[in-house]
């Protein structure tokens, strides 16, 4: 029942205030029991009108239930590198976040660094927004400190 409530909440409260991105999006995979499982992206919503640099991914699940999985995502860097991934990895692992290098705009070649947090209940949404905002702020501060040190 909570999956249905979550879907209604998202449609009524979140998607009405956001822009759906158009185009076909490449799937990505996650490691489950030493096997890669593909998550096909059904829709991506840009939540910038309400939350800056946040996106919402709806993915087809590889198992029968639930049919869809929901992920809240924050754009950490518009162009990713191994250095940026290694800087972000510690915070992501401590807080149960996933890091992906993904082209959010399928028409561009630029690969962005994105952090994902899965949403399973309505209560997870506001906590995840705060966590991802904190992650982005910490990540940006870390980059500023590194830049200042190099200067």
Backbone bond lengths (Angstrom), bond angles and torsions (degrees), N, CA, C in turn:
res aa  C-N    CA-C-N  psi(-1)  N-CA   C-N-CA  omega(-1)  CA-C   N-CA-C  phi
1 X - - - 1.453 - - 1.526 111.55 -
2 X 1.312 118.62 -32.37 1.459 120.42 -177.05 1.530 111.30 -67.36
3 X 1.340 117.72 -29.66 1.463 121.25 178.61 1.535 109.98 -65.47
4 X 1.321 116.58 -39.38 1.471 121.47 178.88 1.536 110.41 -68.40
5 X 1.329 116.27 -43.07 1.465 121.11 178.09 1.529 110.84 -62.15
6 X 1.316 115.88 -40.55 1.455 120.78 178.14 1.519 111.07 -62.28
7 X 1.314 117.07 -43.42 1.467 121.33 -179.85 1.531 111.06 -63.04
8 X 1.321 117.18 -42.10 1.472 121.53 178.55 1.520 109.95 -65.23
9 X 1.331 117.11 -44.28 1.463 121.63 178.04 1.528 110.51 -58.06
10 X 1.313 117.01 -47.05 1.460 121.07 -178.94 1.521 111.68 -62.53
11 X 1.317 116.81 -44.19 1.460 120.18 -179.13 1.523 111.92 -66.31
12 X 1.309 117.62 -40.37 1.467 120.84 -176.45 1.520 113.99 -82.76
13 X 1.319 117.79 -35.78 1.462 120.48 -173.26 1.521 114.59 -102.91
14 X 1.305 118.39 -32.16 1.460 120.98 -170.96 1.520 112.54 -105.09
15 X 1.314 117.44 -53.34 1.462 120.37 -172.37 1.522 113.60 -68.48
16 X 1.313 118.46 -26.65 1.465 121.12 178.11 1.527 111.54 -67.42
17 X 1.346 116.87 -26.58 1.463 121.58 -177.76 1.523 112.04 -100.81
18 X 1.319 117.67 13.87 1.465 119.78 -175.79 1.527 110.90 -131.10
19 X 1.325 114.70 169.55 1.464 121.29 179.51 1.521 109.12 -108.31
20 X 1.320 115.70 130.57 1.452 120.84 176.97 1.524 108.17 -82.28
21 X 1.327 116.61 127.90 1.455 120.70 178.03 1.522 109.34 -78.13
22 X 1.326 115.07 142.24 1.456 120.11 -177.52 1.520 109.98 -102.29
23 X 1.320 114.89 155.35 1.453 120.69 177.66 1.513 111.10 117.26
24 X 1.320 114.32 173.62 1.460 120.64 176.45 1.519 107.95 -96.82
25 X 1.305 115.72 135.08 1.449 121.52 -176.17 1.524 110.03 -112.40
26 X 1.300 114.76 139.92 1.464 120.30 179.26 1.523 109.60 -69.93
27 X 1.321 117.81 139.74 1.465 119.96 176.09 1.518 109.77 -74.31
28 X 1.299 116.22 164.71 1.458 119.70 170.02 1.516 108.20 -134.62
29 X 1.298 116.07 165.73 1.458 119.42 -174.16 1.518 110.80 -121.80
30 X 1.318 113.95 158.65 1.460 120.72 175.28 1.518 107.97 -129.95
31 X 1.316 115.89 152.99 1.457 121.99 -177.69 1.523 109.63 -87.81
32 X 1.342 116.15 118.31 1.454 122.86 177.59 1.526 107.53 -127.50
33 X 1.321 116.83 120.01 1.471 122.21 179.74 1.528 112.05 51.07
34 X 1.329 115.95 50.01 1.472 123.42 178.88 1.529 113.22 59.53
35 X 1.322 116.51 26.77 1.456 121.53 178.65 1.529 108.18 -138.40
36 X 1.319 116.55 138.01 1.450 120.07 178.57 1.525 109.78 -80.75
37 X 1.313 116.18 128.30 1.465 122.90 176.24 1.520 107.89 -113.05
38 X 1.317 116.14 132.02 1.457 121.66 -175.99 1.523 110.07 -88.00
39 X 1.346 114.77 132.79 1.460 121.81 173.93 1.526 107.34 -110.93
40 X 1.315 116.34 110.31 1.455 120.67 178.84 1.525 108.74 -84.28
41 X 1.310 115.37 134.98 1.465 120.34 -178.49 1.513 109.27 -85.56
42 X 1.315 114.02 123.20 1.462 120.66 179.92 1.531 110.31 -88.00
43 X 1.336 116.46 -48.74 1.466 121.89 -178.77 1.522 109.68 -149.66
44 X 1.336 114.73 151.48 1.462 121.17 172.29 1.520 107.44 -129.74
45 X 1.323 116.21 132.14 1.457 122.49 177.79 1.522 109.21 -114.62
46 X 1.315 115.88 136.10 1.458 122.44 175.32 1.524 107.44 -92.49
47 X 1.326 117.05 116.75 1.466 122.17 -176.85 1.525 112.09 -96.10
48 X 1.333 117.82 20.57 1.466 121.85 -173.36 1.521 114.41 -61.60
49 X 1.313 117.65 -26.00 1.476 118.64 179.28 1.523 110.72 -67.12
50 X 1.324 117.06 -32.02 1.455 121.48 179.90 1.522 112.03 -101.82
51 X 1.331 116.49 -45.19 1.467 123.05 -177.70 1.520 108.49 -129.46
52 X 1.329 117.12 120.02 1.458 121.40 -176.31 1.535 111.20 -68.30
53 X 1.331 115.79 135.82 1.473 124.42 177.44 1.522 114.36 61.88
54 X 1.325 117.95 23.84 1.456 120.94 176.58 1.524 110.53 -109.48
55 X 1.317 114.36 144.09 1.458 121.84 178.57 1.514 108.28 -130.83
56 X 1.325 115.40 159.24 1.453 120.78 177.38 1.525 108.11 -126.43
57 X 1.325 116.68 121.93 1.461 122.90 -178.89 1.523 109.48 -103.96
58 X 1.321 116.78 132.10 1.457 122.11 170.46 1.522 105.85 -112.30
59 X 1.329 115.67 122.10 1.459 120.44 -175.09 1.512 110.95 -123.28
60 X 1.327 114.20 146.60 1.458 119.64 173.83 1.519 107.49 -76.29
61 X 1.314 115.81 130.38 1.450 120.83 -178.75 1.524 109.64 -80.16
62 X 1.316 117.32 146.59 1.457 121.90 178.77 1.521 111.38 -77.28
63 X 1.334 118.04 -17.91 1.463 120.87 175.80 1.529 109.40 -102.95
64 X 1.318 116.34 169.41 1.462 120.53 -174.13 1.526 113.18 -70.94
65 X 1.332 117.76 -36.01 1.452 119.40 -178.27 1.510 110.27 -130.91
66 X 1.271 119.92 133.12 1.461 127.78 -11.31 1.531 110.42 -72.26
67 X 1.312 115.83 155.88 1.465 120.20 -177.85 1.517 111.83 -68.41
68 X 1.319 115.81 -31.61 1.468 120.43 -179.30 1.521 109.74 -125.68
69 X 1.325 114.76 150.04 1.455 121.03 173.24 1.518 107.48 -120.84
70 X 1.330 115.61 144.89 1.454 121.56 -175.97 1.531 109.82 -115.83
71 X 1.321 115.52 133.67 1.453 120.99 179.60 1.524 109.54 -131.54
72 X 1.300 115.42 133.19 1.454 122.30 170.74 1.517 105.78 -93.99
73 X 1.328 117.34 136.02 1.466 120.92 -174.63 1.520 110.59 -132.53
74 X 1.329 115.17 146.04 1.455 121.28 175.20 1.528 107.48 -121.32
75 X 1.321 115.12 139.59 1.450 121.77 176.65 1.522 107.88 -84.92
76 X 1.328 116.78 110.99 1.462 121.00 -179.42 1.520 111.65 -84.95
77 X 1.323 116.37 -42.50 1.463 120.91 -179.71 1.522 108.45 -147.67
78 X 1.320 115.55 137.80 1.469 119.11 -177.98 1.519 112.45 -74.51
79 X 1.323 116.40 -16.75 1.464 120.30 175.22 1.524 107.50 -136.40
80 X 1.310 116.24 120.13 1.453 120.91 -173.26 1.528 112.00 -91.03
81 X 1.323 114.11 156.92 1.462 121.01 173.80 1.521 107.49 -151.28
82 X 1.322 116.03 167.34 1.463 120.30 178.58 1.523 111.17 -63.36
83 X 1.322 117.08 -35.14 1.458 121.22 177.84 1.525 110.99 -62.31
84 X 1.317 117.28 -46.09 1.463 120.60 -179.63 1.529 111.31 -65.23
85 X 1.313 116.39 -37.75 1.467 119.84 177.88 1.523 110.13 -64.14
86 X 1.320 117.48 -43.37 1.464 119.41 -179.85 1.530 111.81 -66.75
87 X 1.341 117.99 -32.81 1.464 120.83 176.07 1.533 111.64 -67.12
88 X 1.313 116.49 -38.13 1.462 121.33 -175.78 1.528 113.08 -84.51
89 X 1.306 117.60 -18.67 1.457 122.01 -170.83 1.525 113.86 -61.78
90 X 1.306 118.78 -39.54 1.461 122.25 -176.54 1.530 111.59 -62.11
91 X 1.343 116.82 -50.84 1.467 120.96 179.89 1.532 110.24 -62.97
92 X 1.326 116.56 -40.53 1.463 120.67 -178.66 1.524 111.35 -62.01
93 X 1.316 117.35 -44.71 1.466 120.12 -179.15 1.526 111.78 -67.50
94 X 1.323 117.65 -38.62 1.465 120.73 179.98 1.523 111.97 -64.55
95 X 1.328 117.54 -29.97 1.465 121.40 -174.00 1.525 114.07 -110.31
96 X 1.310 117.82 11.42 1.469 120.96 176.16 1.515 113.69 68.42
97 X 1.324 116.80 35.05 1.461 121.67 179.27 1.524 109.40 -102.62
98 X 1.331 115.34 153.93 1.463 120.71 175.99 1.515 108.11 -105.08
99 X 1.306 116.04 142.52 1.462 122.18 174.39 1.520 108.40 -110.75
100 X 1.319 115.52 132.54 1.457 119.42 175.74 1.522 109.01 -134.13
101 X 1.303 115.11 150.68 1.452 121.61 171.11 1.520 104.43 -103.81
102 X 1.326 116.09 113.78 1.463 120.03 -168.15 1.522 110.37 -146.74
103 X 1.322 116.25 141.91 1.460 122.13 175.38 1.524 108.13 -87.58
104 X 1.323 116.17 101.67 1.467 121.10 -176.99 1.530 111.19 -68.35
105 X 1.330 116.01 -30.24 1.452 121.70 176.14 1.527 107.65 -106.87
106 X 1.339 117.20 109.64 1.464 119.33 -174.31 1.535 114.00 -64.59
107 X 1.323 117.75 -15.65 1.466 120.58 -179.96 1.522 112.73 -84.14
108 X 1.334 117.57 -10.47 1.456 121.55 179.55 1.518 110.56 -106.70
109 X 1.312 115.55 152.17 1.449 121.14 178.61 1.529 110.86 -86.20
110 X 1.305 117.31 -17.61 1.465 122.53 -176.19 1.531 111.40 -63.82
111 X 1.325 115.27 129.62 1.461 122.52 179.42 1.531 107.85 -100.01
112 X 1.313 116.24 124.87 1.465 122.08 -179.07 1.522 110.52 -97.21
113 X 1.316 115.74 157.67 1.458 121.57 172.25 1.520 107.68 -97.65
114 X 1.317 115.70 120.74 1.462 122.14 -174.38 1.523 109.21 -127.53
115 X 1.321 115.91 141.18 1.457 121.40 174.59 1.525 108.70 -110.88
116 X 1.318 116.17 135.35 1.463 122.50 -177.12 1.520 111.45 -116.33
117 X 1.313 115.03 143.79 1.467 122.11 172.94 1.523 107.21 -132.24
118 X 1.329 116.29 123.27 1.461 119.66 -178.37 1.524 110.64 -74.35
119 X 1.333 115.20 138.14 1.462 122.77 178.35 1.529 107.09 -108.38
120 X 1.339 116.20 119.21 1.465 119.98 -179.93 1.522 112.57 -114.17
121 X 1.351 115.78 -23.27 1.465 120.95 179.64 1.521 108.63 -135.07
122 X 1.315 116.61 160.82 1.464 121.50 178.74 1.527 110.14 -59.51
123 X 1.320 116.99 -37.71 1.459 121.68 -178.14 1.529 111.99 -63.89
124 X 1.324 117.42 -25.65 1.466 121.87 -179.45 1.529 112.24 -69.42
125 X 1.321 117.45 -23.82 1.458 120.19 -170.36 1.527 112.81 -63.05
126 X 1.326 118.20 -56.45 1.466 119.80 -175.87 1.537 111.12 -66.83
127 X 1.332 117.56 -36.80 1.462 120.74 176.42 1.533 110.17 -61.96
128 X 1.322 116.67 -43.02 1.464 121.24 -178.74 1.520 112.00 -67.53
129 X 1.325 117.14 -38.56 1.469 120.40 176.52 1.523 110.03 -59.79
130 X 1.333 116.30 -47.32 1.470 120.42 179.83 1.525 111.57 -63.42
131 X 1.326 116.84 -42.51 1.459 121.28 179.96 1.526 111.26 -62.92
132 X 1.329 116.99 -44.58 1.466 120.42 -179.43 1.530 111.93 -68.77
133 X 1.332 116.87 -35.72 1.471 119.63 175.33 1.528 110.64 -64.38
134 X 1.326 115.83 -42.72 1.459 120.27 177.83 1.532 110.57 -62.34
135 X 1.317 116.48 -41.42 1.457 121.38 178.78 1.525 110.94 -60.85
136 X 1.315 116.77 -46.31 1.466 120.74 -179.96 1.534 110.45 -62.85
137 X 1.323 117.17 -43.55 1.462 121.08 179.54 1.531 110.85 -62.58
138 X 1.326 116.84 -47.25 1.471 120.68 178.39 1.520 111.50 -61.67
139 X 1.315 116.44 -41.37 1.468 121.39 -179.68 1.527 110.27 -64.12
140 X 1.321 117.17 -44.61 1.472 121.20 178.57 1.532 111.20 -63.89
141 X 1.325 117.12 -41.20 1.470 120.70 177.80 1.527 111.19 -63.06
142 X 1.327 116.32 -39.86 1.455 120.82 178.13 1.541 110.64 -62.78
143 X 1.324 116.44 -40.58 1.471 120.40 178.29 1.529 111.18 -66.65
144 X 1.338 117.12 -39.59 1.471 120.55 177.67 1.528 111.22 -62.92
145 X 1.335 116.41 -44.71 1.465 120.22 178.89 1.526 110.62 -61.16
146 X 1.317 115.90 -41.59 1.460 120.10 179.32 1.524 110.75 -65.00
147 X 1.306 117.43 -41.24 1.460 121.95 178.96 1.538 110.07 -64.09
148 X 1.341 116.60 -46.04 1.459 120.61 179.40 1.519 112.70 -63.41
149 X 1.318 116.76 -35.36 1.455 121.15 177.70 1.536 111.01 -66.24
150 X 1.316 115.69 -39.74 1.463 120.19 -179.49 1.533 112.48 -71.10
151 X 1.315 116.50 -27.78 1.476 119.74 178.93 1.476 108.59 -76.58
